[in-house]
């Protein structure tokens, strides 16, 4: 089992045999079809609690044992799930306390997924017993590869148990009410707390404008979710299983800080559902998903697994488009290009009823292999078998963009200068897309990460300072690194309290050689301009007024009363360099600026000096033995040909050459 997990690309998906236990013919047919599709692993048991425990204390694992045995006998491994993502009806009706209370303080009824309280002692007891028993029964089975803990953790509970746990969490963090009141600036509006029992989670019928409270509640929700995930991991360990553990994350999911899962998860996995064919072209979607893959890889800076994707279409968007021929393979191999060691699907076989009966699957209701989708899945599976060498490689960028979820929470809660429209993630993507177009790998790091291994660090809208990030950035530049910072940065500490004195705070004003003074919030229809390197660029949304001390202005505002004020500056600090962009610029500026900057500081694109055509990108995976695997991807619906700046060898065919021809939505793996 260790050999497969570490030495072969996983190809499979969510398999729900519990829905077909009365159809042995279907279960037998599934095995036959999986082998045709080159499936080597499937995730089993994700929502199977009722089939595993139809009534309290009555455990019926026999069917699961037969399924795992049958799969293994046919060369197919199991990623075994714990079924905590959806509790059975008998539990919800017998123990209503396991159901969540929403933010209006009303308890939910039975239904949906993740409609349960992570604090409930009853739910924790039931989950522990289920997970432990599963581990005892199957944790040492040679056909089981990995634990899939729960499913897409999400949401919060506002029940009295969770409120009490929140207060306990606050006591551990602050120690005294005096410290809490100071950190939250609670005397404002006379909201000082004089007893711990007075503290309640923020909600629409209570306090929502005490920013420290809002920020700490979001932190607590993440901490509680991580604690529950850790509880499940402890349960399978109590059952004697030492297999690695994962849970399927959801990319840029707003309500959880996924970096906090890094010490619990042995392997990071995530569920990838791009909105292909919903834009004028697929390039914008490709950029966003590439960035999301990088975000997921950087949770623990190791290769990850793409746990779910659809081989055709989803069923939950307002309009659900089919993938054009070739797009499924491209989208799947895009994940591999950014560090995934798997391509897995939701779902293997379409269910006959309920909400996801028309969600895409490898096997549709027709039930045979002679469909376009099945053929494309099988072709990809065969191709993945030839890419096993990549399992011993990873993506190791020299460029990092700082994306910090806690910073985003604090930034969004702040009143002003553009309420509800600060566009933090979109701003991150504006910087990221420049490197995607150049074929330069990027890490998305957070404030807790080490920055010392990068040549270039970009810190857009770093409003909130935590985890010593200011000192890390200062040291990074002093030691010779290149830093790019922007407007609306360094304004508050980890408790969302404004810094006194010059900002960006905590010494970053010295690093940038300037201080910020005012910021203008533009309407969506407004824009300013600046001229840099002989070209004029539009500026949107936010324009900050700065006062340079040592910084050298590189461009100035062209319009409004602050025309002539610096809009873009550079400062030399220690052995390094710090740039400061005072406004949100159009994408063309980032493309031009970063194109020049990477040449100056010696960051080499995956394909060197080769100029990539529009809609084509390249990613680099570096093997443990130094071998470079360059994955070239064409997101155009047409054939693209272009020359290389040196001869390279195509990994799959062994043919060498000095040019590349990519079919529509084509992918090529090169080595040198």
FENKAVEN-V245307 format. One record per backbone hydrogen bond with DSSP energy under -0.5 kcal/mol. NH is the residue of the N-H (numbers start at 1). CO is the residue of the C=O. E is the energy in kcal/mol with one decimal. If there is no record, write none. Layout:
# FENKAVEN-V245307
NH & CO & E
NH & CO & E
This chain:
# FENKAVEN-V245307
5 & 1 & -2.1
6 & 2 & -1.9
7 & 3 & -1.7
8 & 4 & -1.4
10 & 341 & -2.3
12 & 343 & -1.6
13 & 41 & -0.6
14 & 345 & -3.3
15 & 43 & -3.3
19 & 16 & -1.8
20 & 17 & -2.1
21 & 18 & -0.6
23 & 20 & -2.1
26 & 23 & -0.8
27 & 23 & -1.8
28 & 24 & -2.1
29 & 25 & -2.3
30 & 26 & -2.5
31 & 27 & -1.3
32 & 28 & -1.6
33 & 29 & -2.6
34 & 30 & -2.7
35 & 31 & -1.9
36 & 32 & -1.6
37 & 33 & -1.9
38 & 35 & -1.1
39 & 34 & -2.6
40 & 11 & -2.5
41 & 11 & -1.4
42 & 77 & -2.1
43 & 13 & -2.5
44 & 42 & -0.5
44 & 79 & -2.1
45 & 15 & -0.6
48 & 45 & -1.2
52 & 48 & -1.7
53 & 49 & -2.7
55 & 58 & -0.6
58 & 55 & -2.6
59 & 57 & -0.9
60 & 52 & -2.7
65 & 61 & -2.2
66 & 62 & -2.2
67 & 63 & -2.2
68 & 64 & -2.7
69 & 65 & -2.4
70 & 66 & -2.6
71 & 67 & -2.7
72 & 68 & -2.4
73 & 69 & -2.6
74 & 70 & -0.8
74 & 71 & -1.0
75 & 72 & -2.0
76 & 71 & -2.7
77 & 40 & -2.8
78 & 143 & -3.2
79 & 42 & -2.9
80 & 78 & -0.8
80 & 146 & -1.9
81 & 44 & -2.7
82 & 148 & -2.0
85 & 46 & -0.5
86 & 83 & -1.3
91 & 88 & -0.5
92 & 88 & -1.7
93 & 89 & -2.2
94 & 90 & -1.9
95 & 91 & -3.0
98 & 95 & -2.3
99 & 96 & -1.7
102 & 106 & -2.8
105 & 102 & -2.4
108 & 100 & -3.4
114 & 85 & -3.1
116 & 114 & -0.9
117 & 98 & -2.2
124 & 120 & -2.5
125 & 121 & -2.4
126 & 122 & -2.5
127 & 123 & -2.7
128 & 124 & -2.7
129 & 125 & -2.3
130 & 126 & -2.2
131 & 127 & -3.0
132 & 128 & -2.8
133 & 129 & -2.1
134 & 130 & -2.3
135 & 131 & -2.3
136 & 132 & -2.4
137 & 133 & -2.2
138 & 134 & -2.8
139 & 135 & -2.1
141 & 138 & -1.7
144 & 141 & -1.9
145 & 78 & -2.9
145 & 143 & -0.6
146 & 78 & -0.8
147 & 244 & -2.6
148 & 80 & -2.9
148 & 146 & -0.5
149 & 147 & -0.8
149 & 246 & -3.3
150 & 148 & -0.5
152 & 248 & -0.6
158 & 101 & -2.5
163 & 159 & -2.5
164 & 160 & -2.3
165 & 161 & -2.0
166 & 162 & -2.4
167 & 163 & -1.9
168 & 164 & -2.1
169 & 165 & -2.4
170 & 166 & -2.3
171 & 167 & -2.3
172 & 168 & -2.1
173 & 169 & -1.6
174 & 170 & -3.1
175 & 170 & -0.5
175 & 171 & -2.0
176 & 174 & -1.7
180 & 176 & -1.9
181 & 177 & -3.2
182 & 178 & -1.9
183 & 179 & -2.4
184 & 180 & -2.4
185 & 181 & -0.7
185 & 182 & -0.5
186 & 181 & -2.4
188 & 185 & -1.6
190 & 187 & -2.8
191 & 186 & -1.8
191 & 188 & -0.9
198 & 195 & -1.9
199 & 196 & -1.6
203 & 207 & -0.7
206 & 203 & -1.9
211 & 209 & -1.1
213 & 210 & -0.7
214 & 210 & -2.1
215 & 211 & -2.6
216 & 212 & -2.4
217 & 213 & -2.5
218 & 214 & -1.8
219 & 215 & -2.1
220 & 216 & -2.6
221 & 217 & -2.6
222 & 218 & -1.9
223 & 219 & -2.6
224 & 220 & -3.1
225 & 221 & -2.2
226 & 222 & -2.9
227 & 223 & -2.2
228 & 224 & -1.9
229 & 225 & -2.4
230 & 226 & -2.7
231 & 227 & -2.1
232 & 228 & -2.1
233 & 229 & -2.1
234 & 230 & -2.6
235 & 231 & -1.7
236 & 232 & -2.0
237 & 233 & -2.0
238 & 234 & -2.4
239 & 235 & -1.2
240 & 237 & -1.8
241 & 236 & -2.0
246 & 147 & -2.5
249 & 247 & -0.8
249 & 269 & -2.8
256 & 253 & -0.6
258 & 256 & -1.0
260 & 257 & -1.8
261 & 258 & -2.1
262 & 259 & -1.3
264 & 261 & -1.7
265 & 261 & -2.4
266 & 245 & -1.8
267 & 245 & -1.8
269 & 247 & -0.9
270 & 305 & -1.8
271 & 249 & -2.2
272 & 270 & -0.5
272 & 308 & -3.0
273 & 271 & -0.6
276 & 274 & -1.1
278 & 275 & -1.0
286 & 282 & -2.5
287 & 283 & -2.5
288 & 284 & -2.0
289 & 285 & -2.4
290 & 286 & -2.5
291 & 287 & -2.3
292 & 288 & -1.8
293 & 289 & -2.7
294 & 290 & -2.0
295 & 291 & -2.1
296 & 292 & -2.4
297 & 293 & -2.6
298 & 294 & -1.8
299 & 296 & -1.3
300 & 297 & -0.8
301 & 297 & -1.1
302 & 297 & -1.1
304 & 339 & -1.5
305 & 268 & -2.1
307 & 270 & -1.5
307 & 305 & -1.1
308 & 270 & -1.2
321 & 319 & -0.7
327 & 324 & -2.3
328 & 324 & -0.6
330 & 326 & -2.0
331 & 327 & -2.9
332 & 328 & -2.1
333 & 329 & -2.5
334 & 330 & -1.8
335 & 331 & -1.0
336 & 332 & -1.2
337 & 333 & -2.4
338 & 334 & -1.2
338 & 335 & -0.6
339 & 336 & -1.6
340 & 335 & -2.4
341 & 304 & -2.8
343 & 10 & -2.5
344 & 306 & -1.0
345 & 12 & -1.5
346 & 309 & -2.7
347 & 345 & -0.5
348 & 14 & -2.7
350 & 363 & -2.4
357 & 354 & -1.4
359 & 356 & -1.1
360 & 313 & -2.5
362 & 347 & -1.9
363 & 348 & -3.0
364 & 362 & -0.6
367 & 364 & -1.0
371 & 369 & -1.5
375 & 371 & -2.2
376 & 372 & -2.1
377 & 373 & -2.4
378 & 374 & -2.7
379 & 375 & -2.2
380 & 376 & -2.2
381 & 377 & -2.6
382 & 378 & -2.2
383 & 379 & -2.0
384 & 380 & -2.8
385 & 381 & -1.3
386 & 382 & -0.5
386 & 383 & -1.3
387 & 384 & -1.8
388 & 385 & -0.5
390 & 387 & -1.6
391 & 388 & -1.7
392 & 389 & -1.4
393 & 390 & -1.6
394 & 622 & -1.9
396 & 394 & -0.5
399 & 441 & -0.5
400 & 456 & -2.4
401 & 443 & -2.8
402 & 458 & -3.3
403 & 401 & -0.8
403 & 445 & -3.1
405 & 403 & -0.5
408 & 404 & -1.9
409 & 405 & -2.4
410 & 406 & -2.3
411 & 407 & -2.7
412 & 408 & -2.6
413 & 409 & -1.6
414 & 410 & -1.2
416 & 414 & -0.9
421 & 418 & -1.9
427 & 423 & -2.0
428 & 424 & -2.4
429 & 425 & -2.2
430 & 426 & -1.8
431 & 427 & -1.6
432 & 428 & -2.4
433 & 429 & -3.0
434 & 430 & -0.6
434 & 431 & -0.7
435 & 431 & -0.7
435 & 432 & -1.0
436 & 432 & -1.8
437 & 433 & -2.3
438 & 434 & -1.1
439 & 435 & -1.0
439 & 436 & -0.7
440 & 435 & -2.7
443 & 399 & -2.4
445 & 401 & -1.6
445 & 443 & -0.7
449 & 446 & -2.0
454 & 451 & -1.6
455 & 398 & -2.5
456 & 398 & -1.8
457 & 482 & -2.5
458 & 400 & -2.5
459 & 484 & -3.2
461 & 487 & -0.5
462 & 459 & -0.8
463 & 461 & -2.4
465 & 492 & -2.3
466 & 464 & -0.5
469 & 466 & -1.9
472 & 468 & -2.0
473 & 469 & -2.5
474 & 470 & -2.5
475 & 471 & -2.7
476 & 472 & -2.5
477 & 473 & -2.2
478 & 474 & -2.7
479 & 475 & -2.2
480 & 477 & -2.1
481 & 476 & -2.4
482 & 455 & -2.1
483 & 481 & -0.5
483 & 577 & -2.7
484 & 457 & -2.2
485 & 579 & -2.8
486 & 459 & -0.8
487 & 581 & -1.6
490 & 462 & -3.8
491 & 463 & -1.4
492 & 463 & -2.1
493 & 497 & -2.3
496 & 493 & -2.2
499 & 491 & -2.5
505 & 490 & -2.4
508 & 505 & -1.5
509 & 504 & -1.3
510 & 507 & -0.6
511 & 507 & -1.2
512 & 508 & -2.7
513 & 509 & -1.4
514 & 509 & -1.8
515 & 547 & -1.7
516 & 503 & -3.2
517 & 545 & -2.8
518 & 545 & -1.1
520 & 543 & -3.2
521 & 519 & -0.5
522 & 520 & -0.8
522 & 541 & -3.1
526 & 523 & -1.7
528 & 539 & -2.3
530 & 537 & -1.8
531 & 556 & -0.6
532 & 530 & -0.5
532 & 535 & -2.6
535 & 532 & -1.9
537 & 530 & -3.0
539 & 528 & -2.6
540 & 584 & -3.0
542 & 540 & -2.9
543 & 520 & -2.1
544 & 582 & -3.2
545 & 518 & -3.3
546 & 544 & -0.6
547 & 515 & -3.0
548 & 546 & -0.5
549 & 513 & -3.1
551 & 513 & -2.3
552 & 570 & -3.4
553 & 551 & -0.6
554 & 568 & -3.9
555 & 568 & -1.6
557 & 565 & -2.6
558 & 529 & -2.1
563 & 560 & -1.7
564 & 557 & -2.7
565 & 562 & -2.2
567 & 555 & -3.1
568 & 555 & -1.7
569 & 580 & -2.3
570 & 552 & -1.8
571 & 578 & -2.0
573 & 571 & -0.6
573 & 576 & -1.8
575 & 478 & -1.8
576 & 573 & -2.2
577 & 481 & -1.7
578 & 571 & -3.2
579 & 483 & -3.2
580 & 569 & -2.0
581 & 485 & -2.5
582 & 567 & -2.8
582 & 580 & -0.6
584 & 540 & -0.9
584 & 542 & -1.4
585 & 583 & -0.7
586 & 538 & -1.7
589 & 586 & -1.3
590 & 586 & -1.0
591 & 587 & -2.3
592 & 588 & -2.1
593 & 589 & -3.3
594 & 590 & -2.3
595 & 591 & -1.3
596 & 592 & -1.6
597 & 593 & -2.6
598 & 594 & -2.3
599 & 595 & -0.7
600 & 596 & -1.8
601 & 597 & -2.1
602 & 598 & -0.9
603 & 598 & -2.1
604 & 602 & -0.6
606 & 439 & -3.3
608 & 605 & -2.0
610 & 607 & -2.0
612 & 610 & -0.6
616 & 613 & -1.8
617 & 633 & -2.0
619 & 631 & -2.0
621 & 629 & -2.8
622 & 394 & -3.2
623 & 621 & -0.5
623 & 627 & -3.2
624 & 392 & -2.0
626 & 623 & -1.7
629 & 621 & -2.8
629 & 627 & -0.5
630 & 628 & -0.6
630 & 670 & -3.1
631 & 619 & -2.8
631 & 629 & -0.6
632 & 630 & -0.7
632 & 668 & -2.9
633 & 617 & -2.8
634 & 666 & -2.5
635 & 615 & -2.9
635 & 633 & -0.6
640 & 662 & -2.6
642 & 660 & -2.2
644 & 658 & -3.2
648 & 657 & -2.6
649 & 671 & -2.4
650 & 655 & -3.2
651 & 649 & -0.5
651 & 669 & -3.1
654 & 650 & -2.7
657 & 648 & -2.2
660 & 642 & -2.8
662 & 640 & -3.2
663 & 661 & -0.5
665 & 636 & -1.9
666 & 663 & -2.5
668 & 632 & -2.3
670 & 630 & -3.1
670 & 668 & -0.6
671 & 649 & -2.4
672 & 628 & -0.7
